[in-house]
Every structure is written in structure tokens, then in C-alpha cells.
Amino acid sequence: MKYWIKENKYGLFLFFLSALLLFSFLGMSPLIDPDEPVYGETAKEMLLAGDWLSPRIFGNFWYDKPPLFYWLEMISYSIFGISDYTSRLPSALVGMITVGYVYIQGKNIFNKQIAFTSSLVLLTSLGFIYIGKASITDMTLLFTLTVAMVSFYQEKYYWAYAFCGFALLAKGPIGYGFPALIMLCYIIFCRHWSLLKTMKIPQGICIAFLIGLPWYILMYHVHGEPFLDTFIGYHNITRFTAPEHPGQNNYFFFFPILLISMMPWSGAIIPAIARCIKRQDPFKDILSFCLIWASFIFIFFSISKTQLVTYIAPMFPPAAYIIGWYIYRTRIENHLPKLWIGTMIFFCILFIACNALPLHQDAEFFKPAILWGSSFFAILTIVPAILLYKRKWQAAIGAVVVTMLLFISSAFGIVLPSLEEYITIRPMAQKTVEVYDGFSPIYIDKFVRPGMAFYSNIYGTEWNHAKAEDFAHPDKTYYLMTKSYYRRLCSRYPILQQYPVLAETSTQILVINHP
């Protein structure tokens, strides 16, 4: 037993650290508007309807995402009940499995030291922790694509194609398109033309489609053209070619997102890539593969017209492998990573300077959180920088792990729960249930409508662009919106100021057109 523990100490450490970072405080704060409640409500409605085929929300069929994550949430709900914790549990579990997979396979394609360091980099990166503790679909895509890509590199083709099929169920056509295009780029750039003969492409396509395609066929059989037009036409083609949120997309959008997501390891990205490209190394081929894998995802979404911060999540594992290898190389060579240290010091100064940012009056509540967060990240960058300068490698990595544990405990155990009224509709949903008559029309702001449905089962009517006729209802009508939107509407429609206020929180207000 002692021998087994000693032999597997790195894996055991990652297991317990994953449990601490990903499973702790999952239910301390409500689902955060607007994204988390969308997925939680969809899975809840599917489960209550007994329908494991068709995603639905607000009582209507919804063709936004494939069902893999919904299925995992439905299983979680079925076993443990519907709650904030069980909504996030699938992401945490899949995140933990991903870390273990990156470590186990990293030992095969690199070595044990690089595998351990890479897994630690991945697990303690801010972006990975966020998607691992959130009720969103990104962790399922990250995991399925990671298994597919690593399996392709290891020439375990049946596994690779099988997980392409699961990726089809996790996110849609990119689940199959990404691995195919990444492998094509790898073959071209590294001139591994012989792989085209050994990749079992015809059999692989059959395996991937056998797993991923039945759901699409059944959905088309049940829902017909609306499913194809909405899911394939809008959510996959239109959103790539036209922005969902005009004015919020540009080619440089993901540069700061990547730096923030890979914190506290962001300072190692540039020197790791530079060394990977310039120098020969026994791991040159797998490093090239990881670089192509990560770069493809980054470039693809940078040119996409619709851009959300979590889109580049599938590049975290290859980026972690590259950074893990770089740390291993600098450590065994006892090389002073001056660029890395300098970048970390720059980030420390930048974090402190965040406190000087001017805030809109509606965002003043973020000021204490910014002070707290910037202080933590300043420590998280400067302390390892000092230890790296002294070539105390284990102490530097240990400082990162300890600081991230403290950060996660504070962020998810103290800060987010204290911001409940600002980041979620749950307090207002509870108040609305007490005053709403249950049958009169109720207009609900689009931003908070999913959360209102999840916490109160009140669907209402989506309200995003108010018109004069919205206030002309002769019958009793409720209006729920953010306070900032309410103030803007009052200046345009003075009659709104005469409506009695039934309930309010720090950021939302519920009014009625009848006394």
C-alpha cells in the first residue's frame, strides 16, 4: 500500500487538489445571470417534462445547444435534486476527470514531471476553474475535444473518433470539425503525410456519426425544418458570420481573455511559445501539435463574428502542456526565466492599477471586489516572481497553489455570496412569488428571465426593447426589470413613474400598472 501511494503520489495530489478547487462552494452563490440559469432551467424543464430528447425553456422548444450537458444536469438533478449545487456538479466532475486525463496521458506523450506540472497549470488557471465551477456547457466540450485530440496524436483512432461523436453532442458541428481541421493543419505543417493512410478515416467517420448523429436525426424527425434552420442555420452559421452582440467583437478580443484565463501562469505563455518555436527539443513534435491545436482554436474564434469569453476554453489543455514543458525545461537547466519574471511584475503593477479605473454609478458595488481581487492577484504574481528569481522552483509553484486555494475560498465562499443581489435574480424571484397573483401578464427583462424561471417557475413575457404600447394595457400588468433600465424608461415614458413599486432589490425592481 505504501509503495502504491508513493508511486502515485502526484496523481493523488491532483485528485485531492481538484476536489478542493472544483467542488468546494459550488452552491454558495445562486446561478449567475444570464448564462448559468439558461442551462439550469433548460435541464429542469426537460426533466420535469420527462423529455430527454428536446431541449426546452419557458415552455417552448429551444434549439440552441446539443443535449450532452443537459443530460448530465438531468442525471445530477435526478439523483440529488434540483439546486444551484447540482446544476454546477457536472462541470466540476468533468473538470476533475479532465485534469486526471491530462496527467495520465501527459505521462505517455511527455514524462511524469511535465505531466504533473501541466495538470497543475491547467487546474490552477483562473479560466479553467471558472468553467469548472459554472453551470455552462464549455467544460464538456473542453473534455471531449481534449480526449479526441490526444487520442489522435497517440494514434488511438477509435477513441479519437468516438470522442468526436461526443463532442458533436456537446457543442455541435465544431465537435467534429475542429479535430479534423486541427489534424489537417498538423499533417501539413509537420509533413506527416503518412498519417492520412493510417487514420482509419472511413471507419472513424462511421464511429463519430454513430455516436453523435442519432440525436440530430431524431430532432429533425420530431421538429423538422425549424430545428435545422435555428440550430444549424442561426446558432452555428449565422453566429460565426454575423455578431450576436454588434460592436463587441474584434480580432484582438481574445488576447486579454487568454491572459486573464491563464492567470497566474500568463507570464509564461510568450517565453514558452518562443522557446518552443526556436529551439530543438526531444518533445518537439508533441509541442508542435499542442501549438497548432491551441493556435487553431484561438484564431478560429478571433475571426468569428460572435465572441464570448469562454469560447477559447478548449485551448487551455494544450496551452497547459506547453507551459508545463517550459517550466520543466527552465527548472532542469536552472535557467533564470527573465521574461517570465518581468511579465509577472508587470501584471502585479497592472492589477494594483485596476483600482484607479473609473466605475459607472451602477457598477460602484464592484469597487470592494476589485480591491480584494486585485490585491490577491498582485500577491499571486509578485510572490512567485520573487521565488523564481531566487530559483526556488518548488516554492514558487507551491505559492501559486496555496494562493489559488485562498482565492477560490474567498471568491466563492465570501465575495460572490455577498454580491448575490447584484449578480443574480434569486432574491427578486423570491419577492416576486410573494406579490405576483399568478395569472396577470408580467413583462420580464431578457437578461434575468432565465433566472426568474429557474427560481420561481414564472416565465412571463420577454421584455428587451420597451414600446409605448407595452404600458397601455388596460388590465393589471407587472413589469420586472433592472433599475438602470427602469431609470432610462422613466425618462422616455413618464407614466412609468406613477406605477407602484411592489418589490425591489439593489439592482432590480418590480412595478405594476394598477394601484
C-alpha angles and dihedrals in degrees: 000000000000090000091051092050092048092047093050100034094120093052092046091050091052090048094054093040090051090052092050096047101038107031100039119100094359092144100034094099129036122252106290118240133280110002107034096052090051092064095037093051093046093053090044093053092046091052095046090049091048088233115138093171111055123051111222139179133183087010093300133103112261124201101190104110139012116257108252096101092040089054091052091049091047090053089048091050092047093054103035105017132251112303144123090267096051091046090061098035096089092055092049093048094047089046090054091049090049092055090050092048093049089052098045095046092039088064088058100045097035122004137279095270094051091042092053095045092046092050090049091050091051095045095048096043113114095228094051092048090049096054090040091059098040134088094238135113099243099093092056091053092045092053098044093047092046092054091045094050097044090046091052091052092048089049091241089140101169090055090046094053092043091057091046084061092050089048088055086059092045101053113349134250094350086067088073100023096056097055091044094050094041091052090048091053090048092050092048099043096041094036095232093152093154090071090072088068097047103039095090090227099173093048090043094054089052092050094048093047093043088060102034107029105060092073091053092048092049092047091052090047092052102035105022124192097355089066094051094042094049104035101035099022102043109017096043110023105025095043090053094048099035129037118252088204107033115217094023099086131081139146093260097048095106098047094081090035090057093048092050093043094053094047127163089026097046093106090065096055100084098040090045093052092044092052092043091056101039105042135057116240139173087245094048096121098050090043090054089049092051092046092052091045094051095040094051093055092045094049095042094056093039090063093041114106092221113060129180125175095244096052094094094051093109089067093062097086096051090043089051091051091052093048091044091053091048092052090049092051096047091046099051090043091045087228119168106234096214097170092050092049092046092050092051091052089050090051090050091056090044092053092051090049090056088080089068093060113118112239130208113244090250090056099047090106088071093064097089090044091051091050092048095044096044091050092051094049092045088057090042091059105034099047095053089043091057092046092048090051087056089047092240095145101170092046091051093051091043090052090054092050095047093045092049090051090053091045094051092046092051097040099047098027101044117004103047094044089051090054094051096122091050101047105033141039095223098104091049091045090056091050092046092055088057096053105027115099093216100236111049119097114274123191113208128193110252091232095061102028096098091052091047090053093047096050102033108018087234109135101177123167121305111248119191107136111032119213131194092253090060088072095045098079110133091204128069110287132178125214122198119184145135116283093240090056090045091056092050092049093048090060090052099037110031091185088074090069089064094058114104117247110236099179140351143178131190092284109016136057135193119204134174130211093223127063 
